[in-house]
Amino acid sequence: MGIQELERCLFREYSTFFSPMEKAYYSNHVKFVDPMTSFVGIENYEKNVDMLAGRTLLGSILFKDPSIALHTIERLDDGR
């Protein structure tokens, strides 16, 4: 799987708010960290995305007309 293929996947996922989430591109132990929460695991990641997108009961209560935008993809010097 090349870098360009991964970039295309990210653009597809962000343009559809991860519907569907392309799990084949993620480690089963994907780690999510932001100032409000953190968790590990693809199932937890998908649950969080579904909540943010309003696809769960809690998400539909918390978020009206949610959206997500990918502004840029940056390749770091260490290969990430």
C-alpha positions as a printed NumPy array, in Angstrom:
array([[  0.   ,   0.   ,   0.   ],
       [  1.628,   3.219,  -1.134],
       [  1.495,   6.741,   0.248],
       [ -0.66 ,   8.02 ,  -2.632],
       [ -3.196,   5.23 ,  -2.049],
       [ -3.375,   6.159,   1.644],
       [ -3.858,   9.824,   0.752],
       [ -6.713,   8.944,  -1.635],
       [ -8.324,   6.88 ,   1.138],
       [ -8.164,   9.823,   3.551],
       [ -9.705,  12.178,   0.985],
       [-12.522,   9.657,   0.323],
       [-13.193,   9.157,   4.024],
       [-13.222,  12.843,   4.875],
       [-15.462,  13.691,   1.913],
       [-18.032,  11.097,   3.09 ],
       [-17.508,  11.553,   6.863],
       [-16.099,   8.026,   7.003],
       [-19.145,   6.413,   5.397],
       [-17.976,   3.817,   4.862],
       [-14.918,   3.679,   7.067],
       [-12.233,   1.847,   5.099],
       [-10.987,  -0.377,   7.931],
       [ -8.421,  -2.142,   5.74 ],
       [ -6.28 ,   1.012,   5.934],
       [ -6.121,   1.05 ,   9.749],
       [ -4.231,  -0.938,  12.322],
       [ -6.47 ,  -2.878,  14.704],
       [ -4.657,  -0.933,  17.418],
       [ -5.109,   2.537,  15.899],
       [ -4.636,   5.213,  18.568],
       [ -6.692,   8.4  ,  18.725],
       [ -5.614,  11.307,  20.925],
       [ -7.026,  14.817,  21.179],
       [ -7.423,  17.302,  24.047],
       [-10.813,  15.852,  25.078],
       [-10.336,  12.083,  24.81 ],
       [ -8.084,   9.261,  23.753],
       [ -8.606,   5.591,  22.979],
       [ -7.089,   2.615,  21.187],
       [ -8.679,   0.182,  18.731],
       [-10.423,   0.303,  15.402],
       [-13.847,  -0.458,  16.912],
       [-13.478,   2.483,  19.328],
       [-12.289,   4.719,  16.498],
       [-15.295,   3.777,  14.366],
       [-17.717,   4.325,  17.282],
       [-16.239,   7.776,  17.856],
       [-16.513,   8.71 ,  14.168],
       [-20.116,   7.46 ,  14.066],
       [-20.964,   9.551,  17.135],
       [-19.317,  12.671,  15.674],
       [-21.148,  12.129,  12.382],
       [-24.491,  11.92 ,  14.185],
       [-25.019,   8.256,  13.312],
       [-25.575,   7.249,  16.957],
       [-28.332,   8.377,  19.325],
       [-25.896,  10.463,  21.386],
       [-24.324,  11.924,  18.265],
       [-27.711,  12.867,  16.826],
       [-28.518,  14.71 ,  20.059],
       [-25.152,  16.471,  20.343],
       [-24.468,  17.335,  16.709],
       [-26.85 ,  18.893,  14.199],
       [-25.667,  18.827,  10.584],
       [-22.102,  17.68 ,  11.385],
       [-19.342,  18.013,   8.814],
       [-15.641,  17.356,   8.555],
       [-13.001,  18.888,   6.29 ],
       [ -9.552,  17.645,   5.397],
       [ -7.372,  20.667,   4.691],
       [ -4.003,  19.075,   4.05 ],
       [ -1.927,  15.948,   4.395],
       [  1.636,  16.426,   5.572],
       [  4.458,  13.919,   5.278],
       [  6.898,  14.188,   8.154],
       [ 10.667,  13.895,   7.83 ],
       [ 10.68 ,  10.629,   9.814],
       [  8.494,   8.926,   7.197],
       [  5.124,   9.327,   8.882]])
